[in-house]
């Protein structure tokens, strides 16, 4: 047992506990949230929901639906706060798998009718029953932070006439996923019938290219087993058979399978290593491919697999697909593979979302977050930083780079785990603030893709001011999670949270004082009380779906936001007094997003910088004593005083508002 595994085990427990405390949820649900988010990022699962239920012979922690593989996924978790103290054996794993399958059987038999419709267990039962009507496969995921004594479980479980496969994700496998440096576990494919191939002369020591032909049924089986994990760097959106190209592919598959090779451009793939054999009649052939990824031709692959799943008229054994396989030195995979995909993909546009981790927006956001100090929370005297994890595992890597326990403790104190945030968090906060809660409810990955699609070609100015406002929105969102938890609604907390924040933003015309939230690092009592009121109004609409659908699906519809947006709710006087000025949004298009002012007026900047810190502090104190200015104006005056004391330059917005505040104060009797 390596130290790294022990360290990972402890870090995972601490992460789950911190998430649980920060979001006022159970450690079981926090564990599921963390692991399923990682598995979704790695392409193992999709479109998942958490919903715990246990009864005799039945247990479920959540469920998911993989449209690409027409697979119903059942998740059942076993979490312990003392990992490595014992092992989870075959008997317990088998019992968990049987209980998950038992839940699915009961769900198909009408379990939902016996459950309270206002619970997530009801949604799980109804969702599983609906998925079984279209499923071609059922997978059970046993998720645990214990070490399992078995990695494969042979079962004869059957649900709705479908054989059940079991995937075991124990501590060791989760650790491999976390420390691989990639967003996936490497895929290795062995060909029972080796693929004859041509190889190109070595033109570069870091890569080589092979040309081969693969049968359609073989390619479909590979995709069926590994799914969207085959598609590199988030290129995972299943391309439905709606576009002209896809319809053409399907027509060829059904009516002229033997001509598919002539009509289709084939696929481009990459690998870290290829094992070769010699054919009986002579010539090289590919026997095994390590770390296989399809970087162009996802549409072709998914279309062939769709015919495989639907078992339509297509004879895939007659279909042949050409494949260009580029073998890349593992050290250059992360650099070369995205470029191959970017330059070779011609069937469908590959947008910035497909290469999100290296997108300039995320790179700049990471840079700013590493240098930005958050104000000390009242009474602590401890300034901290928010840690943006642009690529998964960066936080753990940063901790491990500190060589001694004392330095690691200091790093964690300076970068609290509760202040780590991910790309999906950014998308969730921003789309909620943009009043798109239905997008947030569609899941972390789908919402992230929607967010990135909006940024495509119009990246905002990711400066200190932008990041401070972003994090203030994050603080507001996370505080709302606690507020909603305190209301004890019994379920659908995540849905209620995003809709409640969006409603608050709408009702206040986006005038929530983000600068104050950033300065204080928490929301005011007036804001919390307003959110509590709103959450009860939102809850009534969320749990009363229109059209007979379940709650989870209802909240994914823009119509749900239409109903919430029409709620009559007046901003309470206490909150009204705290609101800032209405933002000067130049455009609601994706260009500038929330940047009202990007370039400071030179005269405003010179005037603000000419005023000493003591003057700004005096102005803030005077305004408080006389109640002459709004709270957000007093707060900004204090912030300008701090900036002046550090000889730091204010942002364009701060300079503009600072001049207005100063002129208003002087007119009301303030003396410098």
DODRENTOR-308783 format. One line per field, with one value per residue (C-alpha): residue in one letter; x, y, z. Coordinates in steps of 0.05 Angstrom, whole numbers, plus 5000, padded with zeros to 4 digits. Layout:
% residues N
aa <- (a | ...)
px <- (X | ...)
py <- (Y | ...)
pz <- (Z | ...)
% end
This chain:
% residues 672
aa <- (x | x | x | x | x | x | x | x | x | x | x | x | x | x | x | x | x | x | x | x | x | x | x | x | x | x | x | x | x | x | x | x | x | x | x | x | x | x | x | x | x | x | x | x | x | x | x | x | x | x | x | x | x | x | x | x | x | x | x | x | x | x | x | x | x | x | x | x | x | x | x | x | x | x | x | x | x | x | x | x | x | x | x | x | x | x | x | x | x | x | x | x | x | x | x | x | x | x | x | x | x | x | x | x | x | x | x | x | x | x | x | x | x | x | x | x | x | x | x | x | x | x | x | x | x | x | x | x | x | x | x | x | x | x | x | x | x | x | x | x | x | x | x | x | x | x | x | x | x | x | x | x | x | x | x | x | x | x | x | x | x | x | x | x | x | x | x | x | x | x | x | x | x | x | x | x | x | x | x | x | x | x | x | x | x | x | x | x | x | x | x | x | x | x | x | x | x | x | x | x | x | x | x | x | x | x | x | x | x | x | x | x | x | x | x | x | x | x | x | x | x | x | x | x | x | x | x | x | x | x | x | x | x | x | x | x | x | x | x | x | x | x | x | x | x | x | x | x | x | x | x | x | x | x | x | x | x | x | x | x | x | x | x | x | x | x | x | x | x | x | x | x | x | x | x | x | x | x | x | x | x | x | x | x | x | x | x | x | x | x | x | x | x | x | x | x | x | x | x | x | x | x | x | x | x | x | x | x | x | x | x | x | x | x | x | x | x | x | x | x | x | x | x | x | x | x | x | x | x | x | x | x | x | x | x | x | x | x | x | x | x | x | x | x | x | x | x | x | x | x | x | x | x | x | x | x | x | x | x | x | x | x | x | x | x | x | x | x | x | x | x | x | x | x | x | x | x | x | x | x | x | x | x | x | x | x | x | x | x | x | x | x | x | x | x | x | x | x | x | x | x | x | x | x | x | x | x | x | x | x | x | x | x | x | x | x | x | x | x | x | x | x | x | x | x | x | x | x | x | x | x | x | x | x | x | x | x | x | x | x | x | x | x | x | x | x | x | x | x | x | x | x | x | x | x | x | x | x | x | x | x | x | x | x | x | x | x | x | x | x | x | x | x | x | x | x | x | x | x | x | x | x | x | x | x | x | x | x | x | x | x | x | x | x | x | x | x | x | x | x | x | x | x | x | x | x | x | x | x | x | x | x | x | x | x | x | x | x | x | x | x | x | x | x | x | x | x | x | x | x | x | x | x | x | x | x | x | x | x | x | x | x | x | x | x | x | x | x | x | x | x | x | x | x | x | x | x | x | x | x | x | x | x | x | x | x | x | x | x | x | x | x | x | x | x | x | x | x | x | x | x | x | x | x | x | x | x | x | x | x | x | x | x | x | x | x | x | x | x | x | x | x | x | x | x | x | x | x | x | x | x | x | x | x | x | x | x | x | x | x | x | x | x | x | x | x | x | x | x | x | x | x | x | x | x | x | x | x | x | x | x | x | x | x | x | x | x | x | x | x | x | x | x | x | x | x | x | x | x | x | x | x | x | x | x | x | x | x | x | x | x | x)
px <- (5000 | 5031 | 5033 | 4998 | 4938 | 4935 | 4940 | 4885 | 4840 | 4847 | 4839 | 4775 | 4744 | 4762 | 4735 | 4669 | 4663 | 4679 | 4629 | 4577 | 4586 | 4589 | 4525 | 4489 | 4480 | 4495 | 4564 | 4532 | 4503 | 4566 | 4607 | 4561 | 4563 | 4640 | 4649 | 4594 | 4620 | 4688 | 4659 | 4618 | 4679 | 4715 | 4658 | 4638 | 4568 | 4519 | 4455 | 4455 | 4412 | 4421 | 4363 | 4372 | 4323 | 4328 | 4278 | 4280 | 4317 | 4324 | 4375 | 4394 | 4438 | 4422 | 4411 | 4433 | 4417 | 4469 | 4435 | 4495 | 4494 | 4419 | 4441 | 4405 | 4457 | 4442 | 4488 | 4495 | 4547 | 4584 | 4622 | 4665 | 4702 | 4757 | 4780 | 4837 | 4815 | 4778 | 4760 | 4694 | 4686 | 4651 | 4592 | 4576 | 4588 | 4541 | 4489 | 4493 | 4487 | 4426 | 4392 | 4404 | 4374 | 4318 | 4301 | 4297 | 4251 | 4205 | 4208 | 4184 | 4128 | 4102 | 4141 | 4133 | 4058 | 4077 | 4124 | 4115 | 4118 | 4156 | 4217 | 4278 | 4264 | 4199 | 4237 | 4287 | 4233 | 4195 | 4259 | 4285 | 4217 | 4215 | 4287 | 4275 | 4224 | 4280 | 4342 | 4385 | 4431 | 4431 | 4494 | 4503 | 4559 | 4584 | 4618 | 4660 | 4720 | 4739 | 4786 | 4749 | 4773 | 4748 | 4751 | 4702 | 4636 | 4605 | 4530 | 4467 | 4424 | 4368 | 4324 | 4267 | 4296 | 4363 | 4428 | 4460 | 4534 | 4568 | 4624 | 4663 | 4693 | 4732 | 4785 | 4841 | 4804 | 4781 | 4853 | 4877 | 4825 | 4847 | 4922 | 4925 | 4934 | 4878 | 4803 | 4795 | 4822 | 4863 | 4824 | 4857 | 4825 | 4846 | 4825 | 4808 | 4821 | 4882 | 4874 | 4919 | 4951 | 4999 | 5050 | 5081 | 5156 | 5178 | 5177 | 5178 | 5206 | 5145 | 5091 | 5076 | 5015 | 4980 | 4924 | 4875 | 4803 | 4756 | 4690 | 4627 | 4604 | 4672 | 4673 | 4602 | 4620 | 4680 | 4636 | 4583 | 4634 | 4670 | 4620 | 4637 | 4703 | 4729 | 4718 | 4775 | 4771 | 4696 | 4677 | 4620 | 4555 | 4519 | 4501 | 4429 | 4409 | 4376 | 4428 | 4435 | 4502 | 4477 | 4415 | 4461 | 4504 | 4443 | 4415 | 4482 | 4486 | 4417 | 4413 | 4485 | 4530 | 4582 | 4591 | 4602 | 4677 | 4672 | 4623 | 4649 | 4712 | 4726 | 4753 | 4818 | 4842 | 4902 | 4938 | 4996 | 5020 | 5004 | 5021 | 5033 | 5031 | 5052 | 4996 | 5000 | 5008 | 5057 | 5049 | 5037 | 4971 | 4946 | 4932 | 4922 | 4914 | 4930 | 4896 | 4851 | 4816 | 4773 | 4789 | 4750 | 4693 | 4652 | 4590 | 4606 | 4620 | 4557 | 4514 | 4541 | 4530 | 4459 | 4444 | 4477 | 4434 | 4369 | 4383 | 4353 | 4363 | 4436 | 4484 | 4544 | 4587 | 4586 | 4605 | 4679 | 4708 | 4777 | 4817 | 4879 | 4912 | 4965 | 5009 | 5035 | 5088 | 5048 | 5088 | 5058 | 4987 | 4955 | 4991 | 4983 | 4915 | 4873 | 4910 | 4896 | 4823 | 4821 | 4852 | 4822 | 4750 | 4711 | 4644 | 4620 | 4650 | 4692 | 4680 | 4718 | 4677 | 4713 | 4780 | 4755 | 4812 | 4862 | 4814 | 4841 | 4782 | 4800 | 4874 | 4865 | 4815 | 4866 | 4921 | 4879 | 4854 | 4925 | 4942 | 4876 | 4870 | 4801 | 4787 | 4791 | 4723 | 4705 | 4740 | 4789 | 4844 | 4862 | 4863 | 4854 | 4852 | 4800 | 4832 | 4808 | 4819 | 4823 | 4844 | 4822 | 4872 | 4908 | 4890 | 4918 | 4980 | 4991 | 4985 | 5033 | 5085 | 5092 | 5144 | 5130 | 5066 | 5073 | 5077 | 5018 | 4977 | 4996 | 4976 | 4908 | 4898 | 4913 | 4872 | 4814 | 4784 | 4715 | 4742 | 4762 | 4719 | 4714 | 4696 | 4627 | 4619 | 4634 | 4582 | 4531 | 4541 | 4541 | 4482 | 4442 | 4459 | 4440 | 4371 | 4379 | 4364 | 4334 | 4403 | 4435 | 4384 | 4404 | 4468 | 4538 | 4567 | 4508 | 4504 | 4579 | 4575 | 4519 | 4561 | 4622 | 4581 | 4559 | 4631 | 4653 | 4689 | 4672 | 4715 | 4703 | 4758 | 4779 | 4810 | 4809 | 4742 | 4710 | 4737 | 4715 | 4644 | 4645 | 4666 | 4614 | 4562 | 4592 | 4588 | 4515 | 4500 | 4533 | 4500 | 4433 | 4447 | 4451 | 4389 | 4349 | 4375 | 4350 | 4280 | 4277 | 4239 | 4258 | 4286 | 4304 | 4351 | 4396 | 4336 | 4306 | 4373 | 4387 | 4315 | 4315 | 4379 | 4355 | 4289 | 4326 | 4370 | 4308 | 4269 | 4326 | 4343 | 4413 | 4427 | 4452 | 4514 | 4568 | 4624 | 4597 | 4591 | 4663 | 4686 | 4649 | 4656 | 4584 | 4514 | 4475 | 4418 | 4370 | 4392 | 4387 | 4317 | 4295 | 4322 | 4285 | 4220 | 4233 | 4253 | 4184 | 4150 | 4198 | 4187 | 4112 | 4124 | 4182 | 4143 | 4081 | 4103 | 4062 | 4044 | 4050 | 4126 | 4169 | 4202 | 4272 | 4250 | 4203 | 4259 | 4301 | 4248 | 4250 | 4175 | 4189 | 4230 | 4172 | 4127 | 4179 | 4194 | 4121 | 4119 | 4095 | 4147 | 4166 | 4237 | 4234 | 4255 | 4315 | 4343 | 4322 | 4367 | 4427 | 4419 | 4469 | 4457 | 4428 | 4484 | 4498 | 4494 | 4514 | 4490 | 4457 | 4493 | 4552 | 4604 | 4617 | 4572 | 4574 | 4626 | 4592 | 4656 | 4721 | 4764 | 4774 | 4765 | 4835 | 4808 | 4766 | 4826 | 4873 | 4822 | 4809 | 4883 | 4899 | 4857 | 4893 | 4869 | 4852 | 4804 | 4766 | 4762 | 4737 | 4685 | 4660 | 4656 | 4620 | 4570 | 4555 | 4546 | 4501 | 4468 | 4480 | 4500 | 4476 | 4511 | 4544 | 4572 | 4602 | 4631 | 4663 | 4693 | 4725 | 4751 | 4781 | 4815 | 4847 | 4870 | 4900 | 4936 | 4968 | 4981 | 4940 | 4901 | 4825 | 4785 | 4750 | 4683 | 4711 | 4742 | 4677 | 4634 | 4686 | 4682 | 4605 | 4608 | 4658 | 4617 | 4553 | 4587 | 4615 | 4546 | 4516 | 4566 | 4627 | 4692 | 4759)
py <- (5000 | 5065 | 5130 | 5164 | 5117 | 5132 | 5206 | 5202 | 5162 | 5215 | 5273 | 5242 | 5234 | 5306 | 5331 | 5295 | 5320 | 5391 | 5388 | 5358 | 5412 | 5468 | 5445 | 5417 | 5349 | 5278 | 5249 | 5195 | 5245 | 5287 | 5226 | 5209 | 5281 | 5281 | 5213 | 5219 | 5287 | 5256 | 5196 | 5242 | 5285 | 5221 | 5198 | 5137 | 5161 | 5214 | 5249 | 5224 | 5242 | 5227 | 5197 | 5151 | 5096 | 5032 | 4979 | 4904 | 4875 | 4944 | 5000 | 5057 | 5118 | 5148 | 5131 | 5154 | 5147 | 5140 | 5158 | 5138 | 5067 | 5063 | 5043 | 5050 | 5061 | 5045 | 5073 | 5046 | 5074 | 5050 | 5106 | 5102 | 5156 | 5105 | 5076 | 5025 | 4998 | 4941 | 4913 | 4905 | 4833 | 4796 | 4778 | 4850 | 4874 | 4820 | 4840 | 4913 | 4894 | 4851 | 4907 | 4957 | 4908 | 4895 | 4969 | 4970 | 4910 | 4943 | 5009 | 4974 | 4943 | 5011 | 5029 | 5104 | 5099 | 5080 | 5138 | 5211 | 5251 | 5307 | 5262 | 5246 | 5172 | 5180 | 5212 | 5155 | 5102 | 5137 | 5153 | 5082 | 5054 | 5101 | 5086 | 5011 | 5020 | 5043 | 5010 | 4961 | 4950 | 4957 | 4973 | 4973 | 5016 | 4996 | 5059 | 5055 | 5086 | 5019 | 4971 | 4916 | 4844 | 4833 | 4878 | 4839 | 4809 | 4754 | 4757 | 4728 | 4787 | 4805 | 4867 | 4873 | 4816 | 4851 | 4822 | 4866 | 4884 | 4906 | 4958 | 4963 | 5031 | 5022 | 5066 | 5039 | 5050 | 5119 | 5135 | 5113 | 5159 | 5217 | 5209 | 5189 | 5261 | 5251 | 5257 | 5182 | 5113 | 5090 | 5044 | 4981 | 4942 | 4873 | 4848 | 4774 | 4780 | 4826 | 4885 | 4884 | 4952 | 4996 | 5037 | 5102 | 5116 | 5147 | 5222 | 5242 | 5205 | 5223 | 5193 | 5143 | 5130 | 5065 | 5057 | 5000 | 4978 | 4958 | 4921 | 4960 | 4908 | 4908 | 4985 | 4984 | 4933 | 4975 | 5037 | 4997 | 4975 | 5041 | 5093 | 5166 | 5152 | 5140 | 5213 | 5257 | 5320 | 5326 | 5314 | 5273 | 5301 | 5244 | 5268 | 5247 | 5219 | 5285 | 5321 | 5307 | 5274 | 5227 | 5208 | 5193 | 5149 | 5111 | 5102 | 5074 | 5028 | 4999 | 4997 | 4994 | 4970 | 4942 | 5013 | 5046 | 5044 | 5081 | 5133 | 5149 | 5186 | 5139 | 5156 | 5184 | 5154 | 5160 | 5112 | 5111 | 5043 | 4989 | 4915 | 4883 | 4811 | 4779 | 4753 | 4679 | 4700 | 4755 | 4828 | 4867 | 4870 | 4907 | 4860 | 4908 | 4984 | 5019 | 5084 | 5086 | 5152 | 5172 | 5245 | 5250 | 5207 | 5207 | 5219 | 5158 | 5115 | 5136 | 5125 | 5055 | 5041 | 5067 | 5015 | 4963 | 4981 | 4987 | 4922 | 4952 | 4926 | 4945 | 4886 | 4915 | 4854 | 4879 | 4950 | 4969 | 5033 | 5060 | 5083 | 5126 | 5110 | 5158 | 5129 | 5186 | 5185 | 5187 | 5249 | 5287 | 5260 | 5320 | 5367 | 5331 | 5297 | 5361 | 5390 | 5328 | 5332 | 5407 | 5404 | 5338 | 5345 | 5369 | 5334 | 5377 | 5440 | 5428 | 5489 | 5516 | 5473 | 5411 | 5437 | 5473 | 5461 | 5497 | 5551 | 5621 | 5638 | 5582 | 5594 | 5667 | 5650 | 5603 | 5656 | 5709 | 5661 | 5642 | 5714 | 5740 | 5746 | 5741 | 5790 | 5760 | 5740 | 5784 | 5761 | 5713 | 5760 | 5705 | 5725 | 5665 | 5647 | 5613 | 5556 | 5546 | 5474 | 5483 | 5410 | 5356 | 5339 | 5406 | 5419 | 5352 | 5362 | 5431 | 5403 | 5346 | 5394 | 5422 | 5374 | 5375 | 5364 | 5434 | 5466 | 5425 | 5448 | 5520 | 5512 | 5483 | 5540 | 5591 | 5553 | 5522 | 5461 | 5493 | 5549 | 5502 | 5511 | 5475 | 5492 | 5463 | 5508 | 5569 | 5549 | 5535 | 5602 | 5643 | 5610 | 5616 | 5690 | 5695 | 5667 | 5600 | 5553 | 5501 | 5494 | 5483 | 5429 | 5391 | 5369 | 5394 | 5372 | 5393 | 5460 | 5470 | 5456 | 5507 | 5558 | 5546 | 5549 | 5618 | 5639 | 5612 | 5667 | 5720 | 5707 | 5761 | 5802 | 5756 | 5808 | 5817 | 5852 | 5797 | 5742 | 5778 | 5784 | 5711 | 5688 | 5732 | 5697 | 5631 | 5654 | 5673 | 5606 | 5565 | 5606 | 5593 | 5518 | 5526 | 5569 | 5518 | 5460 | 5496 | 5497 | 5421 | 5411 | 5338 | 5336 | 5373 | 5420 | 5431 | 5449 | 5496 | 5530 | 5550 | 5572 | 5613 | 5650 | 5663 | 5690 | 5735 | 5763 | 5775 | 5808 | 5854 | 5870 | 5841 | 5894 | 5846 | 5879 | 5832 | 5877 | 5873 | 5797 | 5793 | 5840 | 5803 | 5732 | 5718 | 5743 | 5790 | 5769 | 5808 | 5769 | 5703 | 5719 | 5739 | 5674 | 5634 | 5668 | 5657 | 5584 | 5567 | 5599 | 5563 | 5497 | 5499 | 5506 | 5457 | 5399 | 5412 | 5393 | 5415 | 5360 | 5301 | 5295 | 5282 | 5338 | 5325 | 5330 | 5389 | 5432 | 5420 | 5456 | 5530 | 5529 | 5516 | 5581 | 5616 | 5597 | 5616 | 5682 | 5701 | 5692 | 5756 | 5774 | 5844 | 5859 | 5869 | 5938 | 5910 | 5881 | 5941 | 5985 | 5941 | 5938 | 5971 | 6010 | 5975 | 5946 | 5979 | 5917 | 5938 | 5873 | 5808 | 5771 | 5726 | 5779 | 5816 | 5776 | 5819 | 5872 | 5939 | 5980 | 5952 | 6014 | 6066 | 6139 | 6169 | 6229 | 6185 | 6141 | 6200 | 6233 | 6169 | 6152 | 6222 | 6212 | 6181 | 6119 | 6157 | 6202 | 6143 | 6111 | 6176 | 6181 | 6111 | 6126 | 6192 | 6158 | 6105 | 6156 | 6202 | 6147 | 6193 | 6139 | 6070 | 6011 | 5989 | 6059 | 6058 | 5991 | 6014 | 6075 | 6028 | 5983 | 6043 | 6061 | 5993 | 5997 | 6065 | 6039 | 5984 | 6032 | 5986 | 6010 | 6006 | 5974 | 6014 | 6004 | 6022 | 6086 | 6107 | 6094 | 6123 | 6191 | 6190 | 6171 | 6226 | 6280 | 6257 | 6257 | 6327 | 6352 | 6323 | 6357 | 6312 | 6351 | 6324)
pz <- (5000 | 4978 | 5016 | 4957 | 4965 | 5040 | 5026 | 4974 | 5021 | 5075 | 5026 | 4998 | 5067 | 5085 | 5018 | 5029 | 5101 | 5080 | 5023 | 5069 | 5121 | 5070 | 5036 | 5097 | 5065 | 5086 | 5076 | 5034 | 4985 | 4987 | 4970 | 4912 | 4887 | 4887 | 4854 | 4802 | 4781 | 4769 | 4733 | 4689 | 4673 | 4654 | 4609 | 4650 | 4666 | 4642 | 4662 | 4734 | 4793 | 4867 | 4904 | 4963 | 4980 | 5020 | 5038 | 5045 | 4985 | 4953 | 4956 | 4910 | 4918 | 4850 | 4777 | 4708 | 4635 | 4580 | 4515 | 4474 | 4501 | 4516 | 4585 | 4652 | 4707 | 4779 | 4833 | 4903 | 4951 | 5012 | 5047 | 5109 | 5147 | 5163 | 5097 | 5094 | 5162 | 5129 | 5061 | 5026 | 5004 | 4948 | 4992 | 5010 | 4939 | 4912 | 4963 | 4942 | 4869 | 4883 | 4923 | 4867 | 4817 | 4866 | 4867 | 4791 | 4790 | 4842 | 4804 | 4741 | 4781 | 4804 | 4867 | 4853 | 4869 | 4940 | 4951 | 4968 | 4903 | 4938 | 4949 | 4907 | 4918 | 4880 | 4822 | 4824 | 4821 | 4766 | 4727 | 4731 | 4708 | 4649 | 4629 | 4629 | 4573 | 4526 | 4557 | 4519 | 4579 | 4654 | 4694 | 4769 | 4797 | 4866 | 4892 | 4955 | 4988 | 5018 | 4982 | 4947 | 4949 | 4878 | 4816 | 4774 | 4796 | 4754 | 4764 | 4734 | 4753 | 4705 | 4703 | 4653 | 4614 | 4608 | 4637 | 4690 | 4688 | 4752 | 4756 | 4820 | 4836 | 4899 | 4932 | 4889 | 4823 | 4844 | 4862 | 4793 | 4762 | 4806 | 4795 | 4723 | 4701 | 4651 | 4651 | 4640 | 4653 | 4593 | 4546 | 4522 | 4464 | 4441 | 4373 | 4367 | 4293 | 4287 | 4240 | 4178 | 4171 | 4135 | 4173 | 4152 | 4154 | 4220 | 4208 | 4281 | 4341 | 4382 | 4338 | 4283 | 4240 | 4220 | 4168 | 4177 | 4166 | 4223 | 4216 | 4236 | 4287 | 4320 | 4325 | 4352 | 4405 | 4427 | 4434 | 4469 | 4522 | 4532 | 4508 | 4508 | 4543 | 4473 | 4455 | 4477 | 4519 | 4530 | 4457 | 4484 | 4457 | 4423 | 4353 | 4342 | 4275 | 4254 | 4211 | 4137 | 4146 | 4200 | 4160 | 4102 | 4147 | 4170 | 4100 | 4077 | 4137 | 4124 | 4048 | 4023 | 4081 | 4033 | 4004 | 4072 | 4063 | 3997 | 4021 | 4091 | 4110 | 4167 | 4236 | 4264 | 4330 | 4376 | 4421 | 4470 | 4448 | 4396 | 4401 | 4333 | 4307 | 4242 | 4198 | 4176 | 4104 | 4122 | 4138 | 4202 | 4240 | 4302 | 4360 | 4418 | 4425 | 4490 | 4510 | 4449 | 4435 | 4375 | 4359 | 4294 | 4271 | 4335 | 4292 | 4249 | 4310 | 4348 | 4286 | 4276 | 4350 | 4346 | 4293 | 4338 | 4398 | 4359 | 4323 | 4260 | 4190 | 4185 | 4176 | 4211 | 4194 | 4122 | 4143 | 4140 | 4167 | 4152 | 4212 | 4216 | 4282 | 4307 | 4362 | 4405 | 4459 | 4525 | 4546 | 4488 | 4489 | 4524 | 4477 | 4410 | 4415 | 4421 | 4361 | 4320 | 4338 | 4325 | 4256 | 4231 | 4252 | 4191 | 4198 | 4256 | 4284 | 4346 | 4390 | 4449 | 4496 | 4470 | 4493 | 4554 | 4603 | 4559 | 4537 | 4550 | 4596 | 4643 | 4639 | 4657 | 4712 | 4742 | 4740 | 4774 | 4828 | 4846 | 4862 | 4890 | 4965 | 4995 | 5053 | 5123 | 5151 | 5210 | 5273 | 5240 | 5215 | 5164 | 5091 | 5045 | 4972 | 4929 | 4890 | 4818 | 4797 | 4722 | 4713 | 4760 | 4814 | 4815 | 4888 | 4912 | 4870 | 4900 | 4970 | 4955 | 4927 | 4998 | 5025 | 5100 | 5140 | 5169 | 5100 | 5075 | 5135 | 5121 | 5047 | 5067 | 5116 | 5062 | 5010 | 5050 | 5016 | 5021 | 4976 | 4919 | 4858 | 4791 | 4719 | 4730 | 4791 | 4749 | 4698 | 4752 | 4786 | 4722 | 4689 | 4754 | 4757 | 4683 | 4703 | 4668 | 4725 | 4678 | 4646 | 4714 | 4730 | 4668 | 4702 | 4712 | 4645 | 4602 | 4637 | 4629 | 4554 | 4548 | 4587 | 4543 | 4479 | 4500 | 4511 | 4444 | 4407 | 4459 | 4521 | 4574 | 4606 | 4662 | 4708 | 4784 | 4782 | 4741 | 4786 | 4850 | 4822 | 4800 | 4869 | 4901 | 4860 | 4884 | 4956 | 4945 | 4913 | 4968 | 5023 | 4990 | 4994 | 5069 | 5072 | 5032 | 5073 | 5136 | 5107 | 5109 | 5045 | 5043 | 4972 | 4908 | 4945 | 4885 | 4840 | 4892 | 4903 | 4831 | 4820 | 4885 | 4868 | 4797 | 4824 | 4873 | 4817 | 4774 | 4830 | 4849 | 4776 | 4788 | 4841 | 4895 | 4924 | 4899 | 4922 | 4993 | 4989 | 4966 | 5020 | 5076 | 5045 | 5066 | 5052 | 5097 | 5142 | 5098 | 5037 | 5074 | 5099 | 5029 | 5000 | 5053 | 5033 | 4959 | 4969 | 4997 | 4937 | 4890 | 4925 | 4911 | 4837 | 4833 | 4865 | 4823 | 4752 | 4693 | 4643 | 4690 | 4686 | 4748 | 4786 | 4760 | 4687 | 4702 | 4729 | 4666 | 4625 | 4611 | 4623 | 4697 | 4700 | 4665 | 4723 | 4776 | 4742 | 4747 | 4823 | 4856 | 4908 | 4932 | 4955 | 5031 | 5057 | 5094 | 5030 | 4988 | 5030 | 5013 | 4938 | 4893 | 4830 | 4770 | 4728 | 4661 | 4619 | 4549 | 4517 | 4541 | 4486 | 4501 | 4486 | 4551 | 4598 | 4661 | 4646 | 4647 | 4648 | 4620 | 4610 | 4665 | 4649 | 4660 | 4698 | 4744 | 4758 | 4772 | 4819 | 4858 | 4864 | 4889 | 4952 | 5011 | 5047 | 5111 | 5072 | 5044 | 5113 | 5142 | 5087 | 5101 | 5176 | 5164 | 5118 | 5170 | 5226 | 5186 | 5144 | 5085 | 5035 | 5017 | 5049 | 4984 | 4975 | 5045 | 5030 | 4966 | 5001 | 5052 | 4996 | 4960 | 5026 | 5030 | 4958 | 4970 | 5031 | 4989 | 4932 | 4888 | 4828 | 4831 | 4775 | 4722 | 4757 | 4825 | 4798 | 4764 | 4824 | 4871 | 4837 | 4841 | 4915 | 4930 | 4895 | 4929 | 4998 | 4987 | 4966 | 5030 | 5076 | 5080 | 5088 | 5066)
% end
